């Protein structure tokens, strides 16, 4: 037989025989195989996952993109879940309101109204509070010794309603809201203490409904609804209004059900017994309402939230973007103070402590996001992002779009409930203001962290001009809850007008 393979193959062809089977041989060493890239030896092929060959700058940048995406997704999903809590069922929604047929009055009330440089709005607030149809309540207006304008309008209101309004002068330094509230608390005579801001527009049936809610639920705290009204003033006032709408309409009900709730700054009613137990409000905290809510939650207090749109307390958004930034900075810094104080660690369950930690650390999350957002944007426009990283950055888009759709629905419902005409341009502003407002929130959080690190704890006051009242074309409608009340008995509390220092 010939040893020449060429001749052997040729002879097979001539005879019509098939070609012999050839066993493919693996290439030696590293070589290129069509459609398979580089083939290495067996030892290298078993090495598994390899980290990308990025330089330090790329590692930092791509990691920032991933972190921002994860944080934005977590915040969007949790926010969406809380926003929709009240609408998950008809029973849920019905249970969020005051009773349609309130019980007869069984409690006495003291209403605290601190005011500082509020001469433009405080007189009307005091007059509105004096119109409450509840038989047993008093009003204490707290003014600063260095604020003659507010002192004047408060005393004029006390002269108009001598059986209801007292004026207390706060001469402490430096001044802040919790100090003023603690001063007035010492002379409060009501079984239940309520807090209002100097610009509040309060419904005349509110105390009757709150009284009934205390009786029905045996509550220690009742948090009423608060709503900003001037949604057409600026692009950011629209989003600020919707924040309040979802916060008081839904989110606070979720927190109350979870037995951990940061209380609102006004339209909040606490039994005098609980306030005496807690020594009032923390005078060193910039979010004294949140701090009080955390302490009461940790003590197991029964906190009830009630929201009926017709009787919410109406307010205005801050008058300028700078004022809004200061207000949000103060809230964020106050949350950080509450987090550091550690009262939330006394909550009995791990789930409550988780909610508390997440809510109170939100300023940190927003601050980190605020720092990473510009880095991420720069990288997206200057560096070719790997496919995997690019896909991760699109994850927050889905919950954000759902969130925007919910806000569209919320804006439409807000307009329907409060009799406000929502225009096409309002929806447009809602869309284009989404990203700028998130950047603003991050900026306020970064500023809060900066102030906290520098131990700057001064109270930055929010100015009020009464824009929500200018927007009111008609007076507040008294809702037909329960039967019409007849002549009211004389107030049971011993009330004195004038300076009660």
SULLINQUI-V724046 format. One record per backbone hydrogen bond with DSSP energy under -0.5 kcal/mol. NH is the residue of the N-H (numbers start at 1). CO is the residue of the C=O. Records with the same first field share a line. If there is no record, write none. Layout:
NH: CO / CO
This chain:
5: 3
8: 4
9: 5
10: 6
11: 7
12: 8
13: 9
14: 10
15: 11
16: 13
17: 12
24: 22
31: 39
33: 37
36: 33
37: 33
39: 31
40: 38
45: 41
46: 42 / 43
47: 44
54: 52
59: 55
60: 56
61: 57
62: 58
63: 59
64: 60
65: 61
66: 62
67: 63
68: 64
69: 65
70: 66
71: 67
72: 68
73: 69
74: 70
75: 71
76: 72
77: 73
78: 74
79: 75
80: 76
81: 77
82: 78
83: 79
84: 80
85: 82
87: 84
88: 85
93: 89
94: 90
95: 91
96: 93
97: 94
109: 136
110: 192
111: 138
112: 110 / 194
113: 140
114: 196
115: 142
121: 118
122: 118
125: 121
126: 122
127: 123
128: 124
129: 125
130: 126
131: 128
132: 129
133: 204
138: 109
139: 164
140: 111
141: 139 / 166
142: 113 / 140
143: 141 / 168
145: 170
147: 144
151: 147
152: 148
153: 149
154: 150
155: 151
156: 152
157: 153
158: 154
159: 155
160: 156
161: 157
162: 159
164: 161
165: 161
166: 139
167: 498
168: 141
170: 143
171: 169
180: 176
181: 177
182: 178
183: 179
184: 180
185: 181
186: 182 / 183
187: 184
188: 185
191: 108
192: 108
193: 270
194: 110 / 192
195: 268
196: 112
200: 197
201: 314
202: 200
206: 203
209: 205
210: 206
211: 207
212: 208
213: 209
214: 210
215: 211
216: 212
217: 213
218: 214
219: 214
220: 302
221: 302
222: 269
223: 304
224: 222 / 267
227: 313
229: 315
231: 229
233: 230
238: 234
239: 235
240: 236
241: 237
242: 238
243: 239
244: 240
245: 241
246: 242
247: 243
248: 244
249: 245
250: 246
251: 246
252: 247
253: 250
254: 250
255: 251
256: 252
257: 253
258: 254
259: 256
260: 255
263: 261 / 289
267: 195
268: 195
269: 222
270: 193
271: 220
272: 191
275: 271
276: 272
277: 273
278: 274
279: 276
280: 275
283: 281
285: 282
288: 285
291: 287
292: 288
293: 289
294: 290
295: 291
296: 292
297: 293
298: 294
299: 295
300: 297
301: 296
303: 301
304: 221 / 302
306: 223
307: 96
311: 308
312: 309
313: 225
314: 201
315: 227
319: 463
324: 320
325: 321
326: 322
327: 323
328: 324
329: 325
330: 326
331: 327
332: 328
333: 329
334: 330
335: 331
336: 332
337: 333
338: 334
339: 335
340: 336
341: 337
342: 338
345: 342
346: 343
347: 344
353: 349
354: 350
355: 351
356: 352
357: 353
358: 354
359: 355
360: 356
361: 357
362: 359
364: 361
365: 361
366: 362
367: 363
368: 364
369: 365
370: 366
371: 367
372: 368
373: 369
374: 370
375: 371
376: 372
377: 373
378: 374
379: 375
380: 376
381: 377
382: 378
383: 379
385: 383
390: 386
391: 387
392: 388
393: 389
394: 390 / 391
395: 392
397: 394
398: 394 / 395
399: 395
400: 396
401: 397
402: 398
403: 399
404: 400
405: 401
406: 402
407: 403
408: 404
409: 405
410: 406
411: 407
412: 408
413: 409
414: 410
415: 411
416: 412
417: 413
418: 414
419: 415 / 416
420: 415
422: 420
423: 421
426: 423
427: 423
428: 424
429: 425
430: 426
431: 427
432: 428
433: 429
434: 431
436: 432
437: 433
438: 434
439: 435
440: 436
441: 437
442: 438
443: 439
444: 440
445: 441
446: 442
447: 443
448: 444
449: 445
450: 446
451: 447
452: 448
453: 449
454: 450
455: 452
456: 451
457: 455
460: 458
461: 459
463: 461
469: 466
470: 466
471: 467
472: 469
473: 471
479: 477
481: 479
482: 100 / 480
495: 493
500: 167 / 498
